[in-house]
């Protein structure tokens, strides 16, 4: 499958990098400190959502600011445990810096720490600090398109989470799903591939020629 576009917009965790071991360690410790049980986590959506939304779903409003600062601190301190997913570096090396952005539900400090831990330098980064409504709202991806000066309809969103893909669709963008954290039958997208090793890009005067291998 081939797609012509002007820009690629990547989710971070589960798309470019994996920090699952770090996330599990940090949120388990955080949950113990705040008396949150597995049943509490099971009743809300987790993956791909901003930590602020998750914490707000789990704790009374008065406790949210301190609890949110605590989980961010734990995750930043543990950010060295992240690794790039297959194909990440090879694909990013094919892209002009002005043609791609990272669009993450993490805060800027945490996103930058994780990207640095995986050896990735992202010139264009949209984080939870930049928006008022997180995924599945289209705001993060629309902001990324605006920052790059690109028509949203000419953007391709690459995501591993259903909420992120929903945000991409709501933004009017082409969506490519990776099966790095969810099964293919759990993902609604224009195309589904295993990971970024199945994606290649050639930059042309007219934009980007994106090839999906499977």
C-alpha positions as CSV (number, residue, x, y, z in Angstrom):
1,X,0.0,0.0,0.0
2,X,1.2,3.5,-0.9
3,X,0.2,6.8,0.7
4,X,1.1,10.3,-0.5
5,X,1.2,12.9,2.3
6,X,2.9,16.1,3.5
7,X,3.6,15.0,7.1
8,X,3.7,12.0,9.5
9,X,2.4,12.5,13.0
10,X,3.6,9.8,15.4
11,X,2.3,8.8,18.8
12,X,5.3,8.2,21.1
13,X,4.9,5.3,23.6
14,X,3.9,2.1,21.8
15,X,4.7,3.7,18.4
16,X,8.2,5.1,18.4
17,X,9.4,3.7,21.7
18,X,8.4,1.2,24.4
19,X,8.4,2.1,28.1
20,X,6.0,-0.6,29.2
21,X,8.3,-1.9,31.9
22,X,8.9,1.6,33.2
23,X,5.2,2.4,33.1
24,X,4.3,-0.8,35.0
25,X,6.8,-0.2,37.7
26,X,5.9,3.5,38.2
27,X,2.1,3.1,38.1
28,X,2.3,0.1,40.4
29,X,4.3,2.0,42.9
30,X,2.0,5.1,42.6
31,X,-1.1,2.9,43.0
32,X,0.3,1.5,46.2
33,X,1.0,5.0,47.6
34,X,-2.5,6.2,46.8
35,X,-4.5,3.1,47.6
36,X,-5.6,2.4,44.0
37,X,-6.5,-1.2,43.2
38,X,-6.4,-3.3,40.0
39,X,-10.2,-3.1,40.0
40,X,-10.0,0.7,40.1
41,X,-7.7,0.7,37.0
42,X,-10.0,-1.8,35.2
43,X,-13.0,0.5,35.3
44,X,-11.3,3.3,33.2
45,X,-9.6,3.7,29.9
46,X,-5.8,3.8,30.3
47,X,-3.6,3.4,27.2
48,X,-3.0,6.5,25.1
49,X,-4.7,8.9,27.6
50,X,-3.0,11.8,29.4
51,X,-1.9,11.0,33.0
52,X,-4.0,14.0,34.2
53,X,-7.2,12.4,32.9
54,X,-6.4,9.0,34.4
55,X,-5.5,10.5,37.8
56,X,-8.7,12.6,37.7
57,X,-10.7,9.5,37.1
58,X,-9.2,7.7,40.0
59,X,-8.9,10.3,42.8
60,X,-10.9,13.2,44.3
61,X,-10.2,16.5,42.7
62,X,-8.4,17.9,45.7
63,X,-5.8,15.1,45.5
64,X,-5.2,15.3,41.8
65,X,-2.5,18.0,41.5
66,X,-0.1,16.3,44.0
67,X,-0.8,12.8,42.7
68,X,-0.2,13.9,39.1
69,X,3.1,15.5,40.1
70,X,4.1,12.3,41.9
71,X,3.5,10.0,38.9
72,X,5.3,12.4,36.6
73,X,8.3,12.5,38.9
74,X,8.4,8.7,39.2
75,X,8.2,8.2,35.4
76,X,10.9,10.8,34.6
77,X,13.2,9.2,37.2
78,X,12.6,5.9,35.4
79,X,12.8,7.1,31.8
80,X,16.1,5.5,31.2
81,X,14.3,2.2,30.8
82,X,12.8,3.0,27.4
83,X,13.9,1.4,24.1
84,X,13.1,2.3,20.5
85,X,10.7,0.0,18.8
86,X,11.7,-1.9,15.6
87,X,12.1,0.4,12.6
88,X,11.9,3.6,14.5
89,X,15.4,5.0,13.9
90,X,15.5,3.8,10.3
91,X,12.2,5.5,9.4
92,X,13.0,8.8,11.2
93,X,16.3,9.0,9.3
94,X,14.3,9.0,6.0
95,X,12.2,12.0,7.1
96,X,13.1,15.7,6.8
97,X,12.7,17.2,10.3
98,X,10.0,19.6,9.1
99,X,7.9,16.7,7.8
100,X,7.2,14.9,11.1
101,X,6.1,15.5,14.7
102,X,5.6,13.5,17.9
103,X,2.1,13.9,19.3
104,X,2.0,12.4,22.8
105,X,-0.4,12.3,25.8
106,X,2.6,12.6,28.1
107,X,3.9,15.9,29.5
108,X,6.7,17.6,27.7
109,X,9.2,16.8,30.4
110,X,8.3,13.2,30.4
111,X,8.1,12.9,26.6
112,X,11.5,14.5,26.2
113,X,13.1,12.3,28.8
114,X,11.7,9.2,27.1
115,X,12.7,10.2,23.6
116,X,16.2,11.1,24.8
117,X,16.4,7.7,26.6
118,X,15.7,6.1,23.3
119,X,18.1,8.2,21.3
120,X,15.5,10.2,19.4
121,X,15.6,14.0,18.8
122,X,12.2,15.4,17.9
123,X,12.2,19.0,16.7
124,X,8.4,19.1,16.7
125,X,6.7,17.8,19.8
126,X,3.1,18.2,20.9
127,X,2.6,17.2,24.5
128,X,-0.2,17.3,27.1
129,X,1.1,20.7,28.2
130,X,0.2,22.2,24.8
131,X,-3.5,21.2,24.7
132,X,-6.8,21.6,26.6
133,X,-8.3,18.3,25.3
134,X,-6.4,15.1,24.9
135,X,-6.9,12.1,22.7
136,X,-9.5,10.9,21.5
137,X,-10.2,14.6,20.8
138,X,-8.6,15.7,17.6
139,X,-7.0,18.8,19.1
140,X,-3.4,17.3,19.6
141,X,-3.2,16.3,15.9
142,X,-4.7,19.4,14.6
143,X,-2.2,21.5,16.6
144,X,0.6,19.4,15.2
145,X,-0.6,20.0,11.6
146,X,-0.8,23.7,12.3
147,X,2.7,23.8,13.8
148,X,4.1,22.1,10.7
149,X,2.0,24.3,8.4
150,X,0.3,21.4,6.8
151,X,-3.3,20.7,5.7
152,X,-4.7,18.1,8.2
153,X,-6.0,16.1,5.3
154,X,-2.4,15.7,4.1
155,X,-1.2,14.2,7.4
156,X,-0.8,10.5,8.3
157,X,-1.3,9.6,11.9
158,X,0.7,6.6,13.1
159,X,-0.7,5.2,16.4
160,X,-0.9,2.0,18.5
161,X,-3.9,2.9,20.7
162,X,-7.6,3.0,19.8
163,X,-8.0,6.5,21.4
164,X,-5.2,7.9,19.3
165,X,-6.6,6.4,16.1
166,X,-10.0,7.9,17.0
167,X,-8.3,11.3,17.4
168,X,-6.6,11.0,14.0
169,X,-9.9,10.1,12.3
170,X,-11.6,13.0,14.0
171,X,-8.9,15.3,12.7
172,X,-9.7,14.1,9.1
173,X,-6.3,12.4,8.8
174,X,-5.2,9.1,7.3
175,X,-4.5,6.6,10.1
176,X,-2.0,3.8,10.2
177,X,-2.2,1.4,13.2
178,X,0.6,-0.6,14.7
179,X,-0.1,-3.9,16.5
180,X,2.6,-3.2,19.1
181,X,0.2,-3.0,22.0
182,X,-3.2,-4.1,20.6
183,X,-4.5,-6.9,18.3
184,X,-5.4,-5.9,14.8
185,X,-9.1,-6.6,15.4
186,X,-9.0,-4.0,18.2
187,X,-7.8,-1.2,15.9
188,X,-9.8,0.8,13.4
189,X,-7.5,2.5,10.8
190,X,-7.0,2.9,7.1
191,X,-4.1,0.5,7.3
192,X,-2.7,-1.9,10.0
193,X,0.9,-3.0,10.1
194,X,3.1,-4.8,12.8
195,X,5.5,-1.9,13.6
196,X,7.5,0.8,11.9
197,X,9.8,-1.7,10.3
198,X,6.9,-2.2,7.8
199,X,6.9,1.5,6.9
200,X,9.3,3.3,4.6
201,X,9.2,6.8,3.3
202,X,10.8,8.7,0.4
203,X,10.8,12.5,0.5
204,X,10.0,14.2,-2.8
205,X,9.4,17.8,-4.0
206,X,5.7,17.0,-3.7
207,X,5.8,15.7,-0.2
208,X,6.2,12.1,1.2
209,X,5.7,8.8,-0.6
210,X,4.9,6.3,2.2
211,X,5.0,2.6,1.5
212,X,3.5,0.0,3.9
213,X,5.0,-3.5,3.5
214,X,2.1,-5.5,5.0
